[in-house]
Amino acid sequence: MTSTDEIENYPGFPDGIPGMDLSMKMAEQARKFGTEIISATVEHVRLEPDIKELNFGRDSLYGPNVLVCFGTEHRHIGIPGEEEYYGKGVSYCATCDGPLYRDKEMFVIGGGDSAIRRASTFPISVRR
């Protein structure tokens, strides 16, 4: 979400919102309700039945539950221009960025049937 220039399909933002701005608003709201946000690399996890431990090197956190929230990494296909045109016509999220290409010719690339499923959510002609 943070690397998306414009999110147009999130409730409450009828004119769209940059992904980083939406992410910051979500973090702000979580903090309002007492959430402490820590950005660190977890080096070790201990998931004993009652108390769990997350170790960050010199520091550890202990608690009864662990919620794992992974980030995302886009799968690059290695075509010429892919890196230099990221955000300038090359996107990795059809749901997020598809509306930016409305009424424009585009290609959707994906593994299995994922590309066809994503492309079918937009009014375009699909060719295999």
Accessible surface in RSA format (square Angstrom, percent):
REM  Atomic radii and reference values for relative SASA: ProtOr
REM  Chains: A
REM  Algorithm: Lee & Richards
REM  Probe-radius: 1.40
REM  Slices: 20
REM RES _ NUM      All-atoms   Total-Side   Main-Chain    Non-polar    All polar
REM                ABS   REL    ABS   REL    ABS   REL    ABS   REL    ABS   REL
RES MET A   1    86.36  44.7  52.58  34.8  33.79  80.4  42.41  36.1  43.96  58.2
RES THR A   2    69.71  49.6  57.97  58.8  11.74  28.0  27.80  37.3  41.90  63.3
RES SER A   3    63.30  53.5  41.16  54.9  22.15  51.0  42.10  89.7  21.20  29.7
RES THR A   4    15.32  10.9   8.81   8.9   6.50  15.5   3.56   4.8  11.75  17.8
RES ASP A   5    94.21  66.0  81.35  81.0  12.86  30.4  30.14  70.9  64.07  63.9
RES GLU A   6    47.79  27.4  47.75  36.1   0.04   0.1  17.36  33.6  30.43  24.8
RES ILE A   7    11.51   6.6  11.36   8.5   0.16   0.4  11.36   8.2   0.16   0.4
RES GLU A   8    78.38  45.0  56.67  42.9  21.70  51.7  13.71  26.5  64.67  52.8
RES ASN A   9    87.35  60.2  56.51  54.6  30.84  74.3  38.39  92.4  48.96  47.3
RES TYR A  10    88.65  41.4  82.80  47.1   5.85  15.2  50.49  37.9  38.16  47.0
RES PRO A  11   110.21  80.3  90.80  82.8  19.41  70.6 103.68  85.6   6.53  40.6
RES GLY A  12    70.28  86.7   0.00   N/A  70.28  86.7  37.33 102.4  32.95  73.8
RES PHE A  13    54.50  27.3  50.06  31.0   4.44  11.6  52.83  32.0   1.67   4.8
RES PRO A  14   130.99  95.5  89.33  81.4  41.66 151.4 102.96  85.0  28.02 174.2
RES ASP A  15   132.45  92.8 106.62 106.1  25.83  61.1  39.25  92.4  93.21  93.0
RES GLY A  16    16.08  19.8   0.00   N/A  16.08  19.8   0.00   0.0  16.08  36.0
RES ILE A  17    10.15   5.8   9.51   7.1   0.64   1.6  10.15   7.3   0.00   0.0
RES PRO A  18    56.36  41.1  56.36  51.4   0.00   0.0  56.36  46.5   0.00   0.0
RES GLY A  19     0.00   0.0   0.00   N/A   0.00   0.0   0.00   0.0   0.00   0.0
RES MET A  20    99.53  51.5  98.77  65.4   0.76   1.8  91.20  77.5   8.33  11.0
RES ASP A  21    66.56  46.6  64.03  63.7   2.53   6.0  10.37  24.4  56.19  56.0
RES LEU A  22     4.18   2.3   4.18   3.0   0.00   0.0   4.18   2.9   0.00   0.0
RES SER A  23    24.91  21.0  22.64  30.2   2.27   5.2   0.27   0.6  24.64  34.5
RES MET A  24   111.39  57.7 108.73  72.0   2.66   6.3  91.35  77.7  20.04  26.6
RES LYS A  25   105.74  51.6 100.30  61.5   5.44  13.0  48.96  44.1  56.78  60.5
RES MET A  26    72.11  37.3  65.05  43.1   7.06  16.8  50.99  43.3  21.13  28.0
RES ALA A  27    21.50  19.8  16.65  25.7   4.85  11.0  20.85  29.4   0.65   1.7
RES GLU A  28   118.76  68.2 116.18  87.9   2.58   6.1  40.65  78.6  78.10  63.8
RES GLN A  29   108.47  60.7 104.92  76.7   3.56   8.5  26.15  55.7  82.32  62.4
RES ALA A  30    33.91  31.2  25.72  39.7   8.19  18.6  33.49  47.2   0.41   1.1
RES ARG A  31   126.52  53.1 111.69  56.9  14.84  35.3  50.37  68.8  76.16  46.2
RES LYS A  32   162.02  79.0 123.76  75.9  38.26  91.1  84.63  76.2  77.39  82.4
RES PHE A  33   148.25  74.2 112.95  70.0  35.30  91.8 120.52  73.1  27.73  79.4
RES GLY A  34    66.04  81.4   0.00   N/A  66.04  81.4  36.71 100.7  29.32  65.7
RES THR A  35    68.69  48.9  54.97  55.7  13.72  32.7  39.57  53.2  29.12  44.0
RES GLU A  36   140.22  80.5 112.35  85.0  27.87  66.4  47.49  91.9  92.73  75.7
RES ILE A  37    79.22  45.1  50.39  37.5  28.83  69.5  53.29  38.4  25.92  70.3
RES ILE A  38    81.93  46.6  49.95  37.2  31.98  77.1  53.18  38.3  28.75  78.0
RES SER A  39   112.50  95.1  74.48  99.4  38.02  87.6  49.99 106.5  62.51  87.6
RES ALA A  40    57.91  53.2  18.36  28.3  39.56  90.0  31.35  44.1  26.57  70.4
RES THR A  41   108.84  77.4  96.09  97.4  12.74  30.4  64.05  86.0  44.78  67.7
RES VAL A  42    64.95  42.7  40.85  37.0  24.11  58.1  40.85  35.5  24.11  65.4
RES GLU A  43   122.81  70.5  84.86  64.2  37.94  90.3  31.39  60.7  91.42  74.6
RES HIS A  44   101.09  55.2  95.13  66.1   5.96  15.2  68.68  70.8  32.41  37.7
RES VAL A  45    66.08  43.5  44.45  40.2  21.63  52.1  44.45  38.6  21.63  58.7
RES ARG A  46    89.02  37.4  86.02  43.8   3.00   7.1  38.00  51.9  51.02  30.9
RES LEU A  47   113.99  63.5  84.04  60.1  29.95  75.3  84.93  59.6  29.06  78.2
RES GLU A  48    79.07  45.4  77.70  58.8   1.37   3.3  20.32  39.3  58.74  48.0
RES PRO A  49   116.79  85.1  90.58  82.6  26.21  95.3 101.50  83.8  15.28  95.0
RES ASP A  50   113.23  79.3 103.58 103.1   9.64  22.8  30.27  71.2  82.96  82.7
RES ILE A  51    85.23  48.5  83.32  62.1   1.91   4.6  83.32  60.0   1.91   5.2
RES LYS A  52    38.91  19.0  37.99  23.3   0.91   2.2  20.77  18.7  18.14  19.3
RES GLU A  53    25.10  14.4  25.03  18.9   0.07   0.2   0.07   0.1  25.03  20.4
RES LEU A  54    38.64  21.5  38.64  27.6   0.00   0.0  38.64  27.1   0.00   0.0
RES ASN A  55    30.88  21.3  30.88  29.8   0.00   0.0   3.22   7.8  27.66  26.7
RES PHE A  56    42.20  21.1  22.87  14.2  19.33  50.3  22.87  13.9  19.33  55.3
RES GLY A  57    35.60  43.9   0.00   N/A  35.60  43.9  18.07  49.6  17.53  39.3
RES ARG A  58   240.64 101.0 201.58 102.8  39.06  93.0  80.49 110.0 160.16  97.1
RES ASP A  59    99.23  69.5  96.23  95.8   3.00   7.1  23.23  54.7  76.00  75.8
RES SER A  60    33.22  28.1  10.64  14.2  22.58  52.0   5.31  11.3  27.91  39.1
RES LEU A  61    81.89  45.6  79.36  56.8   2.53   6.4  80.87  56.8   1.02   2.8
RES TYR A  62   133.65  62.4  97.88  55.7  35.76  93.1  71.61  53.8  62.04  76.5
RES GLY A  63    20.17  24.9   0.00   N/A  20.17  24.9  17.85  49.0   2.31   5.2
RES PRO A  64    84.71  61.7  80.64  73.5   4.07  14.8  80.64  66.6   4.07  25.3
RES ASN A  65   124.58  85.9 102.33  98.9  22.24  53.6  33.17  79.8  91.41  88.4
RES VAL A  66    51.11  33.6  17.35  15.7  33.76  81.3  21.41  18.6  29.69  80.5
RES LEU A  67   157.82  87.9 130.18  93.1  27.65  69.5 131.33  92.2  26.49  71.3
RES VAL A  68    91.23  60.0  65.16  59.0  26.07  62.8  68.62  59.6  22.61  61.3
RES CYS A  69   106.38  80.5  69.18  77.2  37.21  87.4  40.50 102.6  65.88  71.0
RES PHE A  70   181.05  90.6 148.61  92.0  32.44  84.4 151.71  92.0  29.34  84.0
RES GLY A  71    74.60  92.0   0.00   N/A  74.60  92.0  44.73 122.8  29.87  66.9
RES THR A  72   109.53  77.9  74.10  75.1  35.43  84.4  57.52  77.3  52.01  78.6
RES GLU A  73   159.35  91.5 134.10 101.4  25.25  60.1  49.98  96.7 109.37  89.3
RES HIS A  74    56.14  30.7  45.30  31.5  10.84  27.7  38.83  40.0  17.31  20.1
RES ARG A  75   208.97  87.7 190.09  96.9  18.88  45.0  78.76 107.6 130.21  78.9
RES HIS A  76    92.76  50.7  64.06  44.5  28.70  73.4  47.40  48.9  45.36  52.8
RES ILE A  77    91.70  52.2  58.64  43.7  33.06  79.7  66.02  47.5  25.69  69.7
RES GLY A  78    69.37  85.5   0.00   N/A  69.37  85.5  37.30 102.4  32.07  71.8
RES ILE A  79    83.93  47.8  76.45  57.0   7.48  18.0  77.62  55.9   6.31  17.1
RES PRO A  80   135.39  98.7 104.52  95.3  30.86 112.2 117.24  96.8  18.14 112.8
RES GLY A  81    17.47  21.5   0.00   N/A  17.47  21.5   8.18  22.5   9.29  20.8
RES GLU A  82     7.81   4.5   6.71   5.1   1.10   2.6   3.58   6.9   4.23   3.5
RES GLU A  83   121.26  69.6 105.61  79.9  15.65  37.3  63.06 122.0  58.20  47.5
RES GLU A  84   114.55  65.8  97.25  73.6  17.30  41.2  45.24  87.5  69.31  56.6
RES TYR A  85   116.01  54.2 116.01  66.0   0.00   0.0  70.65  53.1  45.35  55.9
RES TYR A  86    82.83  38.7  70.19  39.9  12.63  32.9  63.93  48.0  18.90  23.3
RES GLY A  87    41.70  51.4   0.00   N/A  41.70  51.4  20.27  55.6  21.43  48.0
RES LYS A  88   156.00  76.1 125.20  76.8  30.80  73.3  89.12  80.2  66.87  71.2
RES GLY A  89    49.00  60.4   0.00   N/A  49.00  60.4  21.55  59.1  27.46  61.5
RES VAL A  90    39.57  26.0  36.45  33.0   3.12   7.5  39.48  34.3   0.09   0.2
RES SER A  91    39.86  33.7  13.59  18.1  26.27  60.5  10.79  23.0  29.07  40.7
RES TYR A  92    55.45  25.9  20.33  11.6  35.12  91.4  28.58  21.5  26.87  33.1
RES CYS A  93    37.83  28.6  32.10  35.8   5.73  13.5  16.90  42.8  20.94  22.6
RES ALA A  94    28.86  26.5  11.92  18.4  16.94  38.5  19.99  28.1   8.87  23.5
RES THR A  95    69.60  49.5  64.17  65.1   5.43  12.9  52.01  69.9  17.59  26.6
RES CYS A  96    28.78  21.8  27.94  31.2   0.84   2.0   0.00   0.0  28.77  31.0
RES ASP A  97    16.47  11.5  16.47  16.4   0.00   0.0   2.04   4.8  14.43  14.4
RES GLY A  98     4.88   6.0   0.00   N/A   4.88   6.0   3.84  10.5   1.04   2.3
RES PRO A  99    21.87  15.9  14.19  12.9   7.68  27.9  14.65  12.1   7.22  44.9
RES LEU A 100    65.89  36.7  49.35  35.3  16.55  41.6  53.83  37.8  12.06  32.5
RES TYR A 101    47.10  22.0  46.52  26.5   0.58   1.5  39.61  29.8   7.49   9.2
RES ARG A 102   134.83  56.6 118.24  60.3  16.59  39.5  49.36  67.5  85.47  51.8
RES ASP A 103   143.80 100.7  95.19  94.7  48.61 114.9  44.94 105.8  98.86  98.6
RES LYS A 104   129.47  63.2 113.90  69.9  15.57  37.1  79.58  71.6  49.89  53.1
RES GLU A 105   151.05  86.7 110.71  83.8  40.35  96.1  51.83 100.2  99.22  81.0
RES MET A 106    48.64  25.2  22.84  15.1  25.80  61.4  19.35  16.5  29.29  38.8
RES PHE A 107   171.09  85.6 142.86  88.5  28.23  73.5 145.91  88.5  25.18  72.1
RES VAL A 108    52.07  34.3  22.65  20.5  29.42  70.9  25.71  22.3  26.36  71.5
RES ILE A 109   117.40  66.8  85.13  63.4  32.28  77.8  88.26  63.6  29.15  79.1
RES GLY A 110    40.37  49.8   0.00   N/A  40.37  49.8  16.84  46.2  23.53  52.7
RES GLY A 111    49.29  60.8   0.00   N/A  49.29  60.8  34.22  93.9  15.08  33.8
RES GLY A 112    81.50 100.5   0.00   N/A  81.50 100.5  46.71 128.2  34.78  77.9
RES ASP A 113    84.24  59.0  77.37  77.0   6.88  16.3  34.40  81.0  49.85  49.7
RES SER A 114    40.27  34.0  39.96  53.3   0.30   0.7  30.13  64.2  10.13  14.2
RES ALA A 115    12.61  11.6   9.39  14.5   3.22   7.3  12.53  17.6   0.08   0.2
RES ILE A 116    52.11  29.7  52.11  38.8   0.00   0.0  52.11  37.5   0.00   0.0
RES ARG A 117   126.21  53.0 121.97  62.2   4.24  10.1  59.55  81.4  66.66  40.4
RES ARG A 118   106.06  44.5 106.02  54.0   0.04   0.1  15.45  21.1  90.61  54.9
RES ALA A 119     3.89   3.6   3.85   5.9   0.04   0.1   3.89   5.5   0.00   0.0
RES SER A 120    76.78  64.9  46.20  61.7  30.58  70.4  35.64  75.9  41.14  57.6
RES THR A 121    98.66  70.2  63.87  64.8  34.79  82.9  68.26  91.7  30.41  46.0
RES PHE A 122    30.63  15.3  23.99  14.9   6.64  17.3  25.63  15.5   5.00  14.3
RES PRO A 123   119.96  87.4  82.66  75.3  37.30 135.6  98.78  81.6  21.18 131.6
RES ILE A 124    58.68  33.4  28.06  20.9  30.61  73.8  38.41  27.7  20.27  55.0
RES SER A 125    98.08  82.9  69.22  92.4  28.85  66.5  52.30 111.4  45.77  64.1
RES VAL A 126    66.88  44.0  33.30  30.1  33.57  80.9  36.06  31.3  30.82  83.6
RES ARG A 127   199.83  83.9 167.69  85.5  32.13  76.5  74.85 102.3 124.98  75.7
RES ARG A 128   241.89 101.6 162.94  83.1  78.94 188.0 101.03 138.1 140.86  85.4
END  Absolute sums over single chains surface
CHAIN  1 A    10492.8       7878.2       2614.6       5808.0       4684.8
END  Absolute sums over all chains
TOTAL         10492.8       7878.2       2614.6       5808.0       4684.8
